[in-house]
Amino acid sequence: MGDLAVPGFYISFVSRFGFQNHTKKYYIMHLVSYLLSICLCIYVVSLGYGGQPALLYIVPALFSTTFILGGIRGEIGALFEGVEMEEFKKDVVDYSSHHEEDNSHELHEYRH
């Protein structure tokens, strides 16, 4: 899980952030960083030091890529804010203007 799924979710997040900001640099740079960190893990395992956890190589490689690229582009603050989920905005219903008596006919219809 730690070597594939969690970095995959993280790369998905930064690629969506890049898509929102009209650039593919985040996706491409993070894929390169992930590939290099996996190669480093394989190299260390081949030296005979045993299995290496994802936190030792993959996570620092991805985070440093995020901070370096975000710092160069001046988007560190926006990265911490995250991305907007536009597809969920259209499904949000504002119930603050409705009153309980307005919904009484809906409850009556539901019971029948």
HUCORTA-V256777 format. One record per residue. N is the residue number from 1. SS is DSSP state (H for helix, E for strand, C for the rest). Layout:
# HUCORTA-V256777
((N/SS) (N/SS))
This chain:
# HUCORTA-V256777
((1/C) (2/C) (3/C) (4/C) (5/H) (6/H) (7/H) (8/H) (9/H) (10/H) (11/H) (12/H) (13/H) (14/H) (15/H) (16/H) (17/H) (18/H) (19/H) (20/H) (21/C) (22/C) (23/C) (24/C) (25/H) (26/H) (27/H) (28/H) (29/H) (30/H) (31/H) (32/H) (33/H) (34/H) (35/H) (36/H) (37/H) (38/H) (39/H) (40/H) (41/H) (42/H) (43/H) (44/H) (45/H) (46/H) (47/C) (48/C) (49/C) (50/C) (51/C) (52/C) (53/C) (54/H) (55/H) (56/H) (57/H) (58/H) (59/H) (60/H) (61/H) (62/H) (63/H) (64/H) (65/H) (66/H) (67/H) (68/H) (69/H) (70/H) (71/H) (72/H) (73/H) (74/C) (75/C) (76/H) (77/H) (78/H) (79/H) (80/H) (81/H) (82/C) (83/C) (84/C) (85/C) (86/H) (87/H) (88/H) (89/H) (90/C) (91/C) (92/C) (93/C) (94/C) (95/C) (96/C) (97/C) (98/C) (99/C) (100/H) (101/H) (102/H) (103/H) (104/H) (105/H) (106/H) (107/H) (108/H) (109/H) (110/H) (111/H) (112/C))
